[in-house]
Amino acid sequence: KAAEPANEPPRQMAMEAPQGNYWVQVASRRKRTEAEAALRKIMNRNADLIGDQSFAIVKADIRNAGTFYRSRVGPFASFASARKMCKSLKSRRQDCLVIIG
């Protein structure tokens, strides 16, 4: 579970099967702690857009590149709703991409 700042209420990490199949990836870092910190910063900066969305840190072992930890927000019920979120984040200069699965 992502570490939470002491002055903020805890947020729940997505642990059950998602209710949608689309996620918005907002960061990818080499260390889990860095992915968690990036996600917290992005979620705090964009709380009005992200709202109560769940989040996940997904470990990815990339051949010839090593391990990365991907920070994702979701799930979204449709590609269109995930794309809308990503487009809104990009309008604030936050890189993102829509992930299926």
C-alpha positions in Angstrom: 0.0 0.0 0.0 1.2 3.5 -0.8 2.5 5.5 2.1 0.3 8.4 3.1 1.4 11.8 4.3 0.6 12.3 8.0 -1.7 15.2 7.4 -4.0 13.5 4.8 -6.6 10.8 5.3 -5.6 7.4 3.9 -6.7 6.6 0.4 -7.5 3.0 -0.6 -5.4 1.2 -3.1 -7.2 -1.0 -5.6 -6.9 -4.5 -4.4 -10.0 -6.2 -5.8 -10.9 -7.0 -9.4 -11.4 -3.6 -11.1 -15.0 -2.6 -12.1 -13.6 -1.4 -15.4 -10.8 -2.4 -17.7 -9.1 0.9 -18.4 -6.5 2.7 -16.3 -4.7 6.0 -16.7 -1.0 5.6 -16.1 0.5 8.8 -14.7 4.1 7.8 -13.8 6.7 5.1 -14.2 9.7 4.9 -11.9 12.5 2.5 -11.1 11.7 2.4 -7.3 8.4 1.6 -5.8 8.8 4.4 -3.2 9.4 6.9 -6.1 6.3 5.7 -7.9 4.3 6.1 -4.7 5.6 9.6 -4.1 5.0 10.6 -7.8 1.4 9.3 -7.5 0.7 11.1 -4.3 2.0 14.4 -5.8 0.0 14.0 -9.0 -3.2 13.0 -7.0 -2.8 15.9 -4.6 -2.2 18.4 -7.5 -5.2 17.1 -9.4 -7.6 16.2 -6.6 -10.4 18.0 -8.3 -10.1 15.8 -11.4 -9.2 12.5 -9.9 -11.6 12.7 -7.0 -12.2 9.3 -5.3 -10.6 7.2 -8.0 -8.7 4.2 -6.7 -5.0 3.8 -7.6 -2.5 1.1 -8.1 1.3 0.7 -8.3 2.0 -2.1 -10.8 5.4 -3.8 -11.0 6.7 -4.4 -14.6 9.8 -6.4 -15.4 10.9 -5.2 -18.8 13.4 -7.4 -20.7 16.7 -5.7 -21.2 15.5 -2.6 -19.3 14.9 -3.8 -15.7 12.1 -3.3 -13.3 9.7 -0.3 -13.3 6.8 0.6 -11.0 3.9 2.1 -12.9 1.5 4.5 -11.1 -2.1 4.2 -12.3 -5.4 5.8 -11.5 -8.7 4.0 -12.2 -10.3 1.8 -13.2 -12.6 3.4 -15.7 -15.6 1.7 -17.2 -14.8 2.8 -20.8 -11.8 3.8 -22.9 -13.6 7.1 -23.5 -13.8 8.0 -19.8 -10.2 7.1 -19.2 -9.2 9.1 -22.3 -11.2 12.1 -21.0 -9.3 11.9 -17.7 -6.0 11.7 -19.4 -6.8 14.6 -21.7 -7.8 16.7 -18.7 -4.5 15.8 -17.0 -2.5 16.6 -20.1 -4.2 20.0 -20.2 -2.4 20.6 -16.9 0.9 19.4 -18.3 0.7 16.0 -16.6 1.9 13.2 -18.9 -0.3 10.1 -19.0 -1.6 7.3 -21.1 -4.5 5.0 -21.2 -3.8 1.4 -20.3 -6.1 -1.5 -21.0 -6.2 -4.3 -18.4 
